[in-house]
Amino acid sequence: MRVTHDLDGTYVLSCTDVELGLIAEGLYAVEDTGRRCLEAKVPDEVDTAALRDELYLLGDMRAQIDAALD
């Protein structure tokens, strides 16, 4: 895996399909844990609204990875 950073603040991740699959699995695990925290009404280190926003972003990221792996 390789990550580069442009002067405009954009990060570019270059990786194999195996590495991308592992990233997707990690995103799923974090998303699942966050969702369980919400269901148990025990937000993690942030407030509930922020956690919901993070879960939405994680889900979107995972969907993009899934689409790229298809």
C-alpha positions, 0 to 999 in steps of 0.5 A: 500500500502506498499513500501520497499527499498532494499540495492541495491537501488530497491524499491518494491511496494506491493498494492491491485488491487484497489490501483494499478488501482488508480496509473494507473489513476494517471499516465494516468492523468500526461501523458495526461497533458504532452501530452497536453503541448507538443501539445500546445508547452508549455513544463512544468518544463522541456525541450521538449525532457525530457518531451517526454522521461518522457511521454514514461516512463509513458506510459510504466509504465501504460502498465505494470500495465494494463497487471498486472491487466488483 
